[in-house]
Amino acid sequence: MIPHGHLGLDFFWISSGLLGGTDLASPTITVFDLEYTAWECSMARQWLTPGEYREVVQIGAVKLDADSFRILEEFDVLVKPRINPEPSPYFEKLTGITAAMVARQGVDFAPAYARFLAFAADGPIAAFGHDEDVLRENLRLYGIAGARALPLFYDLRGWFAVQGLDPRGLNSCDIAPRLGVPFAGHAHNALDDARGLARGMEVMASRGARLRPAA
């Protein structure tokens, strides 16, 4: 995940449905992360400089058992931005994703989005922050009409806050280390970040945390 700004803890409580004993009917939940185009200080500018957009470059996801948070399946796709097709040097350094990788392996956002929703199937999706807004933003940016709507979304920051981990100032790659689990892979790689979130959730599960009440 591209680093994001700080928000008050009350926001995390309000913005997430995953609080305490909220019932999660699905047997699985898909935790995902995004990497999107960025430039030096673009976050501080809120991508308001002409020509700068938050175009998705990578979608990484893990499908978890909703009780144990064990990883069942993984998903990873690189996406070719339409407006700024070549990632900036800042983005390459941050994520480890190079322009050559995107040119060689990337697909257009429309099929990447469809493949992600197929992976999630009918289960809910969750991220450490409002990454679902970035997906919708890309649909609007590219004028993609008639795309399948996102399934039920949860912001995991609220859930982690309820479990006693203050998410303020943290990114998805920070969660596992904060819970004593070494981060594996490259920070700000979407799949590695999603895996890190899953490992953090597994730690919480070992302490009795759940997304849904026990049967």
TAQUI-V268264 format. One record per backbone hydrogen bond with DSSP energy under -0.5 kcal/mol. NH is the residue of the N-H (numbers start at 1). CO is the residue of the C=O. E is the energy in kcal/mol with one decimal. If there is no record, write none. Layout:
nh=NH co=CO e=E
nh=NH co=CO e=E
//
This chain:
nh=11 co=8 e=-1.2
nh=12 co=8 e=-0.8
nh=13 co=9 e=-1.5
nh=14 co=10 e=-2.0
nh=15 co=11 e=-2.8
nh=16 co=12 e=-0.8
nh=19 co=17 e=-1.9
nh=20 co=18 e=-0.6
nh=22 co=19 e=-1.3
nh=25 co=23 e=-0.7
nh=29 co=64 e=-1.8
nh=30 co=124 e=-2.4
nh=31 co=29 e=-0.7
nh=31 co=62 e=-2.6
nh=32 co=30 e=-0.5
nh=32 co=126 e=-2.7
nh=33 co=60 e=-2.6
nh=35 co=58 e=-2.0
nh=37 co=55 e=-2.7
nh=42 co=39 e=-2.6
nh=45 co=41 e=-1.7
nh=46 co=43 e=-1.2
nh=47 co=42 e=-2.8
nh=48 co=45 e=-1.1
nh=52 co=49 e=-2.4
nh=53 co=51 e=-0.5
nh=55 co=53 e=-1.6
nh=57 co=35 e=-3.5
nh=58 co=35 e=-2.0
nh=59 co=77 e=-2.3
nh=60 co=33 e=-2.4
nh=61 co=75 e=-2.7
nh=62 co=31 e=-2.6
nh=63 co=73 e=-2.5
nh=64 co=29 e=-3.0
nh=64 co=62 e=-0.6
nh=65 co=70 e=-2.1
nh=66 co=27 e=-2.8
nh=69 co=65 e=-2.2
nh=72 co=63 e=-3.6
nh=73 co=63 e=-1.2
nh=75 co=61 e=-2.7
nh=77 co=59 e=-1.9
nh=79 co=57 e=-3.2
nh=80 co=107 e=-2.8
nh=81 co=79 e=-0.8
nh=87 co=85 e=-0.6
nh=91 co=38 e=-0.6
nh=92 co=88 e=-2.5
nh=93 co=89 e=-2.3
nh=94 co=90 e=-2.2
nh=95 co=91 e=-2.7
nh=96 co=92 e=-2.3
nh=98 co=96 e=-0.6
nh=102 co=98 e=-2.1
nh=103 co=99 e=-2.6
nh=104 co=100 e=-2.2
nh=105 co=101 e=-3.0
nh=106 co=101 e=-0.5
nh=106 co=102 e=-2.0
nh=107 co=78 e=-1.9
nh=112 co=108 e=-1.8
nh=113 co=109 e=-3.1
nh=114 co=110 e=-2.1
nh=115 co=111 e=-2.5
nh=116 co=112 e=-2.1
nh=117 co=113 e=-2.2
nh=118 co=114 e=-2.0
nh=119 co=115 e=-2.0
nh=120 co=116 e=-2.3
nh=121 co=117 e=-1.5
nh=123 co=120 e=-1.7
nh=124 co=28 e=-0.5
nh=125 co=152 e=-2.8
nh=126 co=30 e=-2.4
nh=127 co=154 e=-1.8
nh=129 co=127 e=-1.5
nh=131 co=129 e=-1.6
nh=133 co=130 e=-1.0
nh=134 co=130 e=-0.6
nh=135 co=131 e=-1.6
nh=136 co=132 e=-2.1
nh=137 co=133 e=-2.4
nh=138 co=134 e=-2.0
nh=139 co=135 e=-1.8
nh=140 co=136 e=-2.2
nh=141 co=137 e=-2.7
nh=142 co=138 e=-2.1
nh=143 co=140 e=-1.0
nh=144 co=139 e=-2.5
nh=145 co=143 e=-0.9
nh=154 co=125 e=-1.8
nh=156 co=127 e=-3.0
nh=156 co=154 e=-0.7
nh=158 co=155 e=-1.2
nh=159 co=155 e=-0.6
nh=160 co=156 e=-2.7
nh=161 co=157 e=-2.1
nh=162 co=158 e=-2.0
nh=163 co=159 e=-1.7
nh=164 co=161 e=-1.5
nh=165 co=160 e=-2.6
nh=166 co=164 e=-0.7
nh=167 co=165 e=-0.5
nh=170 co=167 e=-2.2
nh=174 co=171 e=-2.1
nh=175 co=171 e=-0.5
nh=175 co=172 e=-1.0
nh=178 co=174 e=-1.8
nh=179 co=175 e=-1.0
nh=179 co=176 e=-1.1
nh=180 co=177 e=-1.7
nh=181 co=176 e=-2.7
nh=182 co=180 e=-0.5
nh=187 co=185 e=-0.5
nh=189 co=186 e=-1.6
nh=190 co=188 e=-0.5
nh=193 co=189 e=-2.9
nh=194 co=190 e=-2.3
nh=195 co=191 e=-2.5
nh=196 co=192 e=-2.2
nh=197 co=193 e=-2.2
nh=198 co=194 e=-2.2
nh=199 co=195 e=-2.4
nh=200 co=196 e=-2.2
nh=201 co=197 e=-2.4
nh=202 co=198 e=-2.2
nh=203 co=199 e=-1.8
nh=204 co=200 e=-1.9
nh=205 co=201 e=-2.4
nh=206 co=202 e=-2.1
nh=207 co=203 e=-0.8
nh=207 co=204 e=-0.8
nh=208 co=205 e=-1.8
nh=209 co=204 e=-2.7
nh=211 co=66 e=-0.7
//
